[in-house]
Amino acid sequence: MAKIMIGRYEGSIYREGDGWTGAISLGFGPDGKRKRLKRKGRTKTEVKDKLRQAVEDLDKGVKPDHRYSVTDAVNDFLAAFDKTGRSPNTESVYRSLADHHLIPFIGRIRLKDLTADDVETWLNGRTQHLTSSSLGILHGLLKRSIRRAARHDKVARNVAELVDTPEGKPARKSRSLTLEQANAVLAEAAKSEHRLGAYVILAIVTGLRTEELRKLTWSAVDLDSATLYVLRAERHRGETKTPLSRRGLGIATLGVEALRALKARQAAEKLKAGEAYEDHDLVFCDERGAPYTAHQVRRRFRKILDAAGLNGADWVPRELRHTFVSLMSDHGVPVEKISVLVGHKTTKITETVYRHQIRPEIRDGAEHMNKIFPSKTVKSA
């Protein structure tokens, strides 16, 4: 049995079974019994390193739970995150990333045993599956989870902070429909079998964000004056993305026609559903008045594009906003005017995000869309 000193503590390392056991004396407890801290390992060196770490944790007030895993740390962080009042959408993104890209790979590792090498290897393994942006969110989730665990004395240091986030796969670049494609989509969307048709039409002729469309209410729409008011985007606690997100917009004739048809359809559905109808005053909702989820919007949107002769799986709803910008720019509307119409704080945002859709010079809102898509060019089925 070899006597050792670990910091100010006296201990010993001895052979036990197929490995080694180390123990240090922590004095005596209130009951008069001797208190000892033990660690096991395959070699003396491994045991000594574990004892040093244990003493370091002890001196820092850390009380590691040997069963506490990376999964526990992440779940505890997300449970606490839910109580902070932050956006449920953000929590949903974190949860999805954790469940699909973190927990299945390093979740079973005990937090006290997690190393920077473990984190680096895991992140590098995700580079072919996630974009750089998503990798940054994922890495940040782990760092914040361990930081919280350290704050609760579960671990001494945050090894995730020691690792740089690698580059992920290239992000998918947003595109816009051509004028010919947009006409085909508008014609298809005007058909009565497409419940989301008015949504698609309004997205193209107004450039509203997907979250603005999903939250749009009838009280914010004046069909007689062909105007709608964007009061808030789907931000937590009703906050808008930018101050200019609160704006009034003219609605092109195509949009007005689609909204009138939708309003009549909803009135019939409301009458049929009776008390079962959930009246949230939403412009876009299901047959019972319930708001659409993002998944429902994507599924119905792709169905319309498939029917219009495009591959719906290749497109996402937000690209209708890109289409608005591209068509307005092609039609001669200056970037300054487009920036106001889409609710950007500055033209720099418009030029940066939609740079591949901006053309040199231009003129105005709803009247331009009427020129691009004369009402007679789109016929309902």
C-alpha positions in Angstrom: 0.0 0.0 0.0 1.6 3.3 -1.1 1.0 6.4 1.0 0.4 9.6 -0.9 -0.4 13.3 -0.3 -3.1 14.9 -2.5 -3.0 18.6 -1.7 -3.5 18.8 2.0 -5.0 15.4 2.3 -3.2 12.2 3.2 -4.2 9.0 1.3 -3.1 5.7 -0.1 -3.3 3.6 -3.3 -3.6 -0.1 -3.1 -4.3 -3.1 -5.4 -7.9 -4.3 -5.4 -9.3 -6.9 -7.8 -8.1 -6.3 -11.3 -7.3 -2.7 -10.7 -6.3 -0.1 -8.1 -8.2 1.8 -5.5 -7.2 5.1 -4.0 -8.5 6.7 -0.8 -7.9 9.9 1.0 -8.9 10.8 4.6 -11.2 13.7 5.0 -11.1 13.6 8.8 -14.0 12.6 11.0 -17.7 13.4 10.7 -20.1 14.7 13.5 -20.8 11.1 14.4 -17.2 10.4 15.1 -16.8 8.1 12.1 -13.9 8.5 9.7 -14.7 10.0 6.4 -12.9 8.8 3.3 -13.1 9.5 -0.4 -12.4 6.7 -2.8 -11.6 6.4 -6.5 -10.9 3.3 -8.6 -9.0 2.8 -11.9 -7.0 0.4 -14.0 -3.6 2.0 -13.1 -2.1 3.9 -10.2 -1.7 7.0 -12.4 -5.4 6.9 -13.4 -6.4 6.6 -9.7 -4.1 9.4 -8.6 -5.5 11.7 -11.4 -9.0 10.9 -10.2 -8.1 11.7 -6.6 -6.5 15.0 -7.6 -9.7 16.0 -9.5 -11.9 14.9 -6.5 -9.8 17.1 -4.2 -10.0 20.0 -6.6 -13.7 19.7 -6.8 -13.9 19.4 -3.0 -11.9 22.6 -2.5 -14.1 24.4 -5.0 -17.3 23.2 -3.3 -18.2 21.0 -6.3 -20.3 18.0 -5.4 -20.4 15.9 -8.5 -23.1 13.3 -8.9 -21.4 10.3 -10.5 -24.6 9.3 -12.2 -25.3 12.8 -13.6 -24.9 12.6 -17.4 -24.7 15.0 -20.3 -28.4 14.2 -21.0 -29.3 15.1 -17.5 -27.5 18.5 -17.8 -29.2 19.3 -21.1 -32.7 18.3 -19.9 -32.2 20.3 -16.7 -31.1 23.4 -18.8 -34.1 23.1 -21.1 -36.5 22.6 -18.1 -35.1 25.8 -16.6 -35.2 27.5 -20.0 -39.0 26.9 -20.1 -39.4 28.9 -16.9 -37.4 32.0 -18.1 -40.2 33.4 -20.2 -38.2 33.0 -23.4 -39.8 32.1 -26.7 -41.4 28.6 -26.9 -40.2 28.5 -30.6 -36.6 28.8 -29.4 -37.1 26.1 -26.8 -38.6 23.9 -29.6 -35.5 24.4 -31.8 -33.2 23.6 -28.8 -35.2 20.5 -28.0 -35.1 19.2 -31.5 -31.4 19.7 -31.9 -30.8 18.0 -28.5 -32.9 15.0 -29.3 -31.5 14.4 -32.8 -27.9 15.6 -32.7 -26.7 15.7 -29.1 -28.2 13.2 -26.7 -27.9 10.1 -29.1 -24.2 10.8 -29.5 -22.7 12.0 -26.1 -25.8 12.0 -23.9 -24.8 8.8 -22.0 -21.4 10.1 -21.0 -21.2 11.1 -17.3 -20.8 14.9 -17.2 -17.7 14.7 -14.9 -16.1 12.3 -17.4 -16.8 14.5 -20.5 -13.6 15.8 -22.1 -12.9 18.5 -24.7 -11.8 15.7 -27.0 -15.3 14.1 -26.7 -16.9 17.4 -27.6 -14.6 18.1 -30.5 -15.1 14.6 -31.9 -18.9 14.9 -31.6 -19.1 18.3 -33.2 -16.9 17.2 -36.1 -19.2 14.3 -36.6 -22.1 16.6 -37.1 -20.5 18.9 -39.7 -22.0 16.9 -42.7 -25.4 16.9 -41.2 -25.9 20.5 -39.9 -25.2 24.0 -41.3 -22.7 26.2 -39.5 -25.6 28.2 -38.0 -27.2 25.1 -36.5 -23.9 23.8 -35.3 -23.3 27.1 -33.5 -26.7 26.8 -31.8 -26.1 23.1 -30.9 -22.6 23.9 -29.4 -24.1 26.8 -27.5 -26.7 24.6 -26.1 -24.1 22.2 -24.7 -22.0 25.1 -23.3 -25.0 26.7 -21.6 -26.2 23.3 -20.2 -22.7 22.6 -18.6 -22.5 26.2 -17.4 -25.8 25.7 -15.5 -24.6 22.4 -14.1 -21.4 24.1 -12.9 -23.4 26.8 -11.3 -25.2 24.0 -9.3 -21.9 22.4 -8.3 -22.4 19.4 -10.6 -19.1 19.8 -12.4 -15.9 21.9 -11.9 -15.2 23.2 -15.4 -17.0 23.6 -18.7 -15.0 21.6 -21.2 -17.3 22.6 -24.1 -15.9 26.2 -23.7 -12.5 24.8 -24.7 -13.6 23.8 -28.2 -14.2 25.9 -31.3 -17.3 25.4 -33.3 -16.4 23.8 -36.7 -17.8 24.8 -40.1 -20.9 22.9 -41.0 -22.4 22.1 -44.4 -23.3 25.1 -46.7 -26.7 26.5 -45.9 -29.4 26.1 -48.5 -29.7 29.4 -50.4 -33.1 30.8 -50.7 -34.5 31.3 -54.2 -37.4 33.1 -55.8 -40.0 32.0 -58.3 -39.6 33.4 -61.8 -42.5 35.4 -63.2 -43.7 32.4 -65.2 -43.5 30.1 -62.2 -45.2 32.7 -60.0 -48.1 32.9 -62.5 -48.5 29.2 -62.5 -48.5 29.0 -58.7 -51.0 31.9 -58.4 -53.3 30.2 -60.9 -53.2 27.0 -59.0 -53.5 28.7 -55.6 -56.7 30.4 -56.8 -58.5 27.0 -57.2 -61.1 26.3 -54.5 -59.6 22.9 -53.5 -56.6 24.5 -52.0 -57.4 25.7 -48.5 -54.0 27.5 -48.3 -54.4 29.2 -51.7 -55.1 32.7 -50.3 -52.1 32.4 -48.0 -49.8 31.7 -51.0 -51.4 34.4 -53.1 -51.1 37.0 -50.3 -47.5 36.0 -49.6 -46.5 36.6 -53.2 -48.3 39.9 -53.6 -47.5 41.5 -50.2 -44.1 39.9 -49.2 -45.3 39.3 -45.7 -43.2 37.0 -43.5 -44.5 33.5 -42.9 -45.0 34.3 -39.2 -46.9 37.5 -40.1 -49.2 35.6 -42.3 -49.9 32.9 -39.8 -50.9 35.5 -37.2 -52.8 37.8 -39.5 -56.3 38.6 -38.2 -59.4 39.7 -40.0 -59.6 42.8 -37.8 -56.3 43.9 -39.4 -57.6 43.5 -42.9 -59.8 46.1 -44.7 -61.0 44.5 -47.9 -63.0 47.6 -49.0 -59.9 49.8 -49.0 -57.6 46.9 -50.1 -55.4 47.4 -47.0 -54.0 45.2 -44.3 -52.1 46.2 -41.1 -49.2 44.2 -39.9 -49.4 44.8 -36.1 -47.1 42.1 -34.9 -45.1 39.2 -36.1 -45.0 35.9 -34.3 -42.4 37.0 -31.7 -42.6 36.0 -28.1 -44.7 38.3 -25.9 -46.1 40.0 -29.1 -42.8 41.7 -30.0 -42.2 42.5 -33.7 -39.0 41.6 -35.5 -38.2 45.3 -36.2 -40.1 48.5 -35.4 -40.9 48.7 -39.1 -42.6 45.4 -39.0 -45.6 47.4 -37.8 -46.8 48.7 -41.1 -49.8 49.2 -43.4 -49.8 47.6 -46.8 -52.0 47.9 -49.9 -53.3 44.6 -51.2 -53.2 43.8 -54.9 -56.5 42.9 -56.5 -55.5 39.2 -56.7 -55.0 39.2 -52.9 -58.3 41.0 -52.3 -60.2 38.5 -54.4 -58.6 35.5 -52.7 -59.3 36.9 -49.2 -63.0 37.6 -50.1 -63.4 34.0 -51.2 -61.6 32.7 -48.1 -63.8 34.8 -45.8 -67.0 33.4 -47.4 -65.6 29.9 -47.0 -64.8 30.4 -43.4 -68.2 31.8 -42.6 -69.8 28.6 -44.0 -67.4 26.5 -42.0 -68.1 28.4 -38.8 -71.8 27.9 -39.3 -71.3 24.2 -39.9 -69.0 23.7 -36.9 -71.2 25.6 -34.5 -69.9 25.8 -30.9 -67.0 23.5 -31.9 -65.5 26.4 -33.9 -62.5 28.1 -32.3 -62.9 31.8 -33.3 -59.4 33.4 -33.0 -60.2 35.9 -35.8 -57.4 34.4 -37.8 -57.3 34.8 -41.5 -55.5 31.5 -42.0 -56.8 28.6 -39.9 -58.1 25.1 -40.3 -61.8 24.1 -40.7 -62.4 24.5 -37.0 -60.7 27.9 -36.6 -57.5 26.5 -35.0 -54.2 28.2 -36.1 -52.0 26.4 -38.6 -48.7 24.9 -37.4 -45.6 25.6 -39.4 -45.7 21.9 -40.5 -49.3 22.2 -41.8 -48.4 25.3 -43.8 -45.3 23.6 -45.4 -47.4 20.5 -46.3 -50.2 22.4 -47.9 -47.8 24.9 -49.6 -45.9 22.0 -51.2 -49.1 20.4 -52.4 -50.0 23.7 -54.3 -46.5 23.9 -55.9 -46.6 20.2 -56.9 -50.0 20.8 -58.6 -48.5 23.9 -60.3 -45.9 21.8 -62.0 -43.0 22.6 -59.6 -41.4 20.1 -57.1 -42.9 21.4 -53.8 -40.1 19.6 -51.8 -37.6 22.0 -53.4 -39.3 25.1 -52.0 -40.2 26.5 -48.6 -42.9 29.1 -47.8 -40.4 31.9 -46.9 -39.3 31.9 -50.6 -42.6 33.5 -51.5 -41.3 36.6 -49.7 -38.1 36.4 -51.8 -40.3 36.1 -54.9 -42.0 39.4 -53.9 -38.7 41.2 -53.6 -37.4 39.8 -56.9 -40.5 40.6 -58.9 -40.7 44.1 -57.4 -37.1 44.7 -58.2 -37.4 43.3 -61.7 -40.4 45.6 -62.2 -38.4 48.7 -61.4 -39.2 49.4 -57.7 -36.1 51.0 -55.9 -34.6 49.0 -53.1 -35.5 51.8 -50.6 -39.2 51.3 -51.4 -38.9 47.5 -51.3 -37.2 47.8 -47.9 -40.2 49.7 -46.5 -42.7 47.3 -48.0 -41.1 44.2 -46.5 -40.6 45.9 -43.1 -36.8 46.1 -42.9 -35.2 48.6 -40.7 -32.6 49.6 -43.3 -31.9 48.9 -47.0 -28.7 47.1 -45.9 -30.8 44.2 -44.5 -32.8 44.0 -47.8 -29.6 44.1 -49.9 -27.8 41.5 -47.7 -30.6 39.0 -47.3 -32.1 39.4 -50.8 -29.0 40.5 -52.7 -29.6 37.8 -55.4 -33.1 39.1 -56.0 -32.4 42.9 -56.1 -32.1 44.6 -59.5 -30.9 48.2 -60.1 -33.7 50.8 -60.3 -37.5 51.0 -59.5 -41.2 52.6 -58.4 -44.4 51.3 -55.6 -46.5 48.6 -53.8 -49.9 47.1 -54.6 -50.2 48.9 -58.0 -47.0 47.3 -59.1 -48.3 43.8 -58.3 -51.5 44.6 -60.2 -49.3 45.4 -63.3 -47.3 42.2 -62.8 -50.3 40.0 -62.2 -53.4 41.5 -63.9 -56.5 40.0 -62.3 -57.5 38.5 -65.7 -54.4 36.4 -65.9 -55.4 34.2 -63.0 -58.7 32.3 -63.1 -60.2 30.3 -60.4 -61.1 26.7 -61.2 
